[in-house]
Amino acid sequence: MRYIKQYVNKTAAAISAAAILTFGGMVQQDSFLTAAEAVPAKAFTSQFADVANHPWGAADMQKMIRLGILQGYSENNSFYAKPEKLISRAEFASLLARSIGLPDKTGELPFEDSKSIPEWARGSVGALYEKKIVQGESGLTGKPYFKPQENVTRAEIVAMVSRALNSEQESEVTNPFKDVHENDWYYKNVLAANKLGIVSGRTAGTFVPNGTAKRVEVMAILSRFLEKDISRADPDSDIVDTVKDFHDQLKDMYNRNKGDKDLLAMTTGEAELGLRNGGAGIWESIPWEGSSVTIRHPFGAASVASKSDRLAVVNYSVSVSISPDDDSANIKSGISEKVYLTKIDNKWVIYAIDLISANTE
């Protein structure tokens, strides 16, 4: 690939190193992306200056960055998640729609204040309204108000997340919060989300339903929502088949039978970002004249380590054999990966790949 081409010599050792590093995971070099505007944009986790050392929630934020859901604000050639920044209703709608893989809904919005909804949030708001996840507040004219610029409250967050759940909500749940009452409109939503482990109290015994929420809190809630929404999780074989298909496309691409467009359609988040920015592939680094790449997979048993309705993790191994075009000996590598998937529009796609181990002969 053009970003590492200058660092790779046409030698067997260099080819092997490039293969292991890029095949087993997305190479994250700071030079891949340059922050150019003070607007949210996708970036690699290594490019965020305020995530890794945050007092809490770093793991949730990193996961949401890898999924492509949490985007960064660009300032001085770095990206910032701004974890302490409060979230507006428009921002939360956009984050939730991305989390559940809803495509934008075009057309006129049904809200009295629809003109005040930012352009970047209109498609998400429309999609959530169509799914009855967003409802708005009743207005005097009969049309609801969305109030996009107002800070979203904890009760509103839980209500929208609960409506997006596939899991059935239990009718009888113990109420641990002294500030959540049976006649509150959000009562069942809060108790259901708490029962599933998606939300907890702000303090011991209190939920603070009218409290605002920071970006780090919202990322933690959405992260748990994606993990704990389990009602009709797909069979393991369906999830593993997606990983197999991805590696078949890799094999075809490495041997120049197909381009990377097929791979892009099977990826999102960090994996897609890596492909688009030269961070996931070795085909441009290999001296192709007379060379070939053979990929055997799965090499050993493939297993689903965890899954929900929306996320899955697969342990996967491959055997890679590279035949250079000179007199160098063939290189064989056994690579163990952890493959992360998410479901978008009823289809499993890969959002990240981690290298677990690599053995080169």
C-alpha positions in Angstrom: 0.0 0.0 0.0 1.2 3.4 -0.8 1.6 4.5 2.9 4.1 1.8 3.8 5.5 1.1 0.4 8.5 3.4 1.0 9.4 1.4 4.1 9.2 -2.0 2.6 12.0 -3.6 0.6 11.4 -6.4 -1.8 12.8 -9.0 0.4 11.2 -12.0 2.0 11.6 -10.8 5.5 10.0 -7.4 4.8 7.1 -9.0 2.9 6.5 -11.4 5.9 6.5 -8.5 8.3 4.1 -6.4 6.2 1.8 -9.4 5.8 1.6 -10.1 9.5 1.1 -6.5 10.6 -1.5 -5.5 8.0 -3.4 -8.8 7.7 -3.7 -9.3 11.4 -5.0 -5.8 12.1 -5.5 -2.3 10.9 -2.2 -0.4 10.8 -2.8 2.9 12.6 -0.3 5.5 11.6 -0.9 9.1 12.6 -0.1 10.2 9.0 -3.1 8.3 7.6 -5.5 11.1 8.5 -5.0 14.7 9.1 -7.5 16.7 11.1 -8.5 19.6 8.9 -11.8 20.9 10.2 -13.4 21.5 13.6 -16.2 19.1 12.8 -16.8 15.5 13.9 -15.0 13.0 11.7 -14.0 9.3 11.8 -10.5 8.6 13.0 -8.4 5.7 14.5 -8.4 5.3 18.3 -4.7 6.1 18.3 -5.4 9.6 16.9 -7.6 10.7 19.8 -5.8 12.8 22.4 -8.4 12.7 25.2 -9.6 9.1 25.3 -7.0 6.7 26.6 -6.2 8.5 29.8 -9.8 9.5 30.6 -10.6 8.6 34.3 -13.4 6.3 33.3 -15.2 5.1 30.1 -12.1 4.9 28.0 -12.8 1.3 26.9 -16.4 2.1 25.9 -15.2 5.2 24.0 -12.5 3.2 22.2 -15.0 0.6 21.2 -17.5 3.1 19.8 -14.6 4.8 17.9 -13.7 1.5 16.3 -17.3 1.0 15.4 -17.3 4.4 13.7 -20.1 5.6 16.0 -18.1 8.1 18.1 -16.4 10.6 15.8 -13.8 13.1 16.8 -13.5 16.9 16.7 -10.3 17.9 14.9 -8.1 20.5 16.4 -4.4 21.2 15.8 -3.8 17.9 13.9 -5.3 15.8 16.6 -8.8 14.4 17.3 -10.8 14.9 20.4 -13.8 12.9 21.7 -14.6 15.7 24.1 -15.9 13.2 26.7 -17.1 15.9 29.1 -19.2 17.7 26.5 -23.0 17.6 27.0 -25.0 15.9 24.3 -27.9 17.5 22.5 -31.1 15.7 21.3 -29.9 16.0 17.7 -26.5 14.6 18.5 -28.0 11.7 20.4 -30.4 10.9 17.6 -27.5 10.7 15.2 -25.4 8.5 17.6 -28.3 6.1 18.2 -29.2 5.8 14.6 -25.6 4.9 13.8 -25.5 2.4 16.7 -28.4 0.4 15.4 -27.4 0.7 11.7 -30.4 2.7 10.5 -30.0 4.3 7.1 -31.0 7.9 6.8 -34.6 8.7 6.0 -35.1 11.4 3.5 -38.2 13.6 3.1 -40.1 16.0 5.2 -39.9 15.7 8.9 -43.2 15.8 11.0 -42.0 18.2 13.6 -43.1 21.8 14.1 -39.5 22.9 14.5 -38.1 20.7 11.8 -36.3 23.6 10.2 -34.1 23.9 13.3 -32.9 20.3 13.0 -29.3 20.4 11.6 -28.8 18.9 8.2 -26.4 16.3 9.5 -29.1 15.0 11.9 -32.2 15.1 9.7 -31.8 11.7 8.2 -31.2 10.1 11.6 -34.2 11.8 13.2 -36.4 10.8 10.3 -35.3 7.2 10.5 -35.8 7.0 14.3 -39.2 8.7 14.0 -40.3 6.1 11.3 -39.3 3.3 13.8 -41.2 5.1 16.6 -38.0 5.4 18.6 -38.2 9.2 18.5 -41.6 10.9 19.2 -41.0 14.5 20.2 -43.1 16.6 22.6 -46.7 17.6 21.8 -47.3 21.1 20.5 -50.3 23.5 20.5 -50.8 22.9 16.7 -50.9 19.2 17.0 -47.5 18.7 15.5 -44.7 17.5 17.9 -41.6 19.5 18.7 -38.2 17.8 18.5 -36.2 20.5 20.2 -32.9 19.4 18.6 -30.6 21.9 20.4 -31.8 21.1 23.9 -29.5 18.9 26.0 -30.9 15.3 26.0 -31.9 14.1 29.4 -31.2 10.7 31.0 -34.9 9.8 30.9 -35.0 10.7 27.2 -31.9 8.6 26.4 -33.3 5.6 28.2 -36.7 5.9 26.6 -35.2 6.0 23.1 -32.7 3.2 23.8 -35.5 1.0 25.3 -37.7 1.5 22.2 -34.8 0.4 20.0 -34.3 -2.9 22.0 -35.1 -6.2 20.4 -35.2 -7.8 23.8 -38.6 -8.2 25.4 -39.0 -5.9 28.4 -40.2 -7.6 31.6 -43.5 -6.4 33.0 -42.6 -6.8 36.7 -39.3 -5.3 37.7 -38.1 -4.1 41.0 -37.6 -0.3 41.2 -34.2 0.6 42.8 -34.6 4.4 42.3 -36.4 6.7 44.7 -36.7 9.4 42.1 -38.4 7.2 39.5 -42.2 6.8 40.1 -44.8 4.6 38.6 -46.7 7.5 37.1 -43.6 8.9 35.3 -43.8 8.5 31.5 -40.3 7.0 31.5 -40.9 4.6 34.4 -41.0 1.3 32.5 -38.1 2.4 30.2 -35.8 3.1 33.1 -36.6 -0.1 35.0 -36.2 -2.2 31.8 -32.8 -0.7 30.9 -31.6 -1.0 34.5 -32.7 -4.7 34.6 -30.7 -5.4 31.4 -27.6 -3.6 32.8 -27.7 -0.8 30.2 -28.1 2.0 32.8 -27.4 2.5 36.5 -28.1 5.2 39.0 -26.3 8.5 39.0 -26.0 8.0 42.8 -26.9 5.2 45.1 -30.7 5.0 44.9 -31.2 7.8 42.5 -31.5 7.9 38.7 -31.7 11.7 38.1 -34.1 11.3 35.1 -33.9 15.1 34.3 -30.2 15.2 34.5 -28.1 15.9 31.4 -25.6 13.5 29.9 -22.0 13.9 28.8 -20.5 12.2 25.7 -18.6 9.6 27.8 -21.8 8.6 29.6 -23.7 8.3 26.3 -20.9 6.1 24.9 -21.1 3.8 27.9 -24.9 3.5 27.6 -24.8 2.8 23.9 -21.9 0.3 24.3 -23.8 -1.7 26.9 -27.0 -1.5 24.8 -25.2 -3.1 21.8 -23.7 -5.8 24.1 -26.8 -6.6 26.1 -29.6 -6.6 23.5 -30.0 -10.3 23.2 -33.3 -11.8 22.1 -32.8 -13.4 18.7 -29.0 -13.7 18.2 -28.0 -15.4 14.9 -26.5 -18.9 14.9 -22.8 -19.0 15.3 -22.4 -20.5 11.8 -24.0 -17.4 10.2 -21.5 -15.1 12.0 -18.5 -17.3 11.2 -19.6 -17.5 7.5 -19.2 -13.7 7.3 -15.6 -13.9 8.5 -15.0 -16.7 6.0 -16.4 -14.7 3.1 -14.3 -11.7 4.1 -11.1 -13.9 4.0 -12.2 -15.3 0.6 -12.4 -11.7 -0.7 -8.9 -11.0 0.8 -7.5 -14.0 -1.0 -9.1 -12.9 -4.3 -7.9 -9.4 -3.9 -4.3 -10.4 -3.0 -4.2 -12.4 -6.2 -5.7 -9.5 -8.2 -8.8 -11.2 -9.2 -10.9 -8.5 -7.6 -10.5 -5.0 -6.2 -11.2 -3.7 -2.7 -14.7 -2.6 -3.4 -16.1 -6.0 -2.4 -14.1 -5.8 0.9 -15.4 -2.3 1.6 -19.0 -3.6 1.3 -18.2 -6.1 4.1 -16.7 -3.6 6.5 -17.5 -0.5 8.6 -15.9 1.6 11.3 -12.2 1.0 11.8 -11.9 -1.7 9.2 -13.5 0.4 6.5 -11.4 3.4 7.5 -8.3 1.3 7.3 -9.1 0.1 3.8 -9.9 3.6 2.6 -6.7 5.0 4.1 -4.2 2.3 3.1 -4.1 0.6 6.5 -5.4 -2.9 5.7 -3.7 -4.7 2.9 -0.4 -5.8 1.6 -1.1 -6.0 -2.2 0.8 -2.8 -3.0 3.8 -3.8 -1.0 4.4 -7.1 -2.6 6.4 -7.4 -5.9 3.5 -8.9 -7.8 5.3 -10.0 -11.0 5.3 -13.7 -10.6 4.4 -13.6 -6.9 1.3 -15.2 -5.5 -0.5 -15.3 -2.1 -2.3 -18.4 -0.9 -4.6 -18.1 2.1 -6.0 -21.2 3.8 -8.8 -20.6 6.3 -10.1 -21.3 8.7 -6.9 -22.8 9.8 -8.2 -24.8 12.7 -11.5 -24.3 14.4 -13.3 -20.9 14.2 -15.3 -20.0 17.3 -17.7 -17.2 18.3 -16.3 -15.8 21.5 -19.3 -13.6 22.3 -22.4 -12.3 20.6 -25.6 -10.3 21.0 -28.2 -9.2 18.5 -25.9 -6.4 17.3 -22.3 -7.4 18.1 -20.1 -10.5 17.8 -16.5 -11.5 18.3 -14.9 -14.4 16.4 -11.6 -16.2 17.1 -10.2 -17.0 13.7 -6.9 -18.4 12.3 -5.5 -18.4 8.8 -2.4 -19.8 7.1 -0.7 -17.4 4.6 1.8 -18.5 2.0 3.7 -15.9 -0.1 5.7 -17.0 -3.1 8.1 -14.2 -4.2 9.1 -13.6 -7.8 12.8 -14.1 -7.2 14.9 -17.0 -5.8 13.8 -16.3 -2.2 12.1 -19.1 -0.3 8.4 -19.2 0.2 7.2 -17.6 3.4 4.5 -19.2 5.5 2.7 -17.6 8.4 0.1 -18.8 10.8 -2.0 -15.9 12.0 -4.5 -15.9 14.8 -7.0 -13.1 14.8 -9.9 -11.7 16.8 -12.5 -10.4 14.4 -15.1 -7.9 15.6 -18.5 -7.7 13.8 -21.6 -5.6 14.0 -25.0 -5.9 12.3 -26.1 -3.2 10.0 -29.4 -3.4 8.1 -29.7 -7.1 9.0 -26.3 -7.9 7.7 -23.1 -8.8 9.6 -20.1 -6.6 8.7 -16.6 -6.5 10.2 -15.6 -3.3 12.1 -12.2 -4.3 13.4 -9.5 -7.1 13.4 -6.9 -7.6 16.1 -3.8 -9.6 15.6 -3.5 -12.1 18.5 -0.4 -14.1 17.4 1.7 -14.9 14.3 4.2 -17.6 13.6 6.4 -17.3 10.5 8.5 -20.1 9.0 
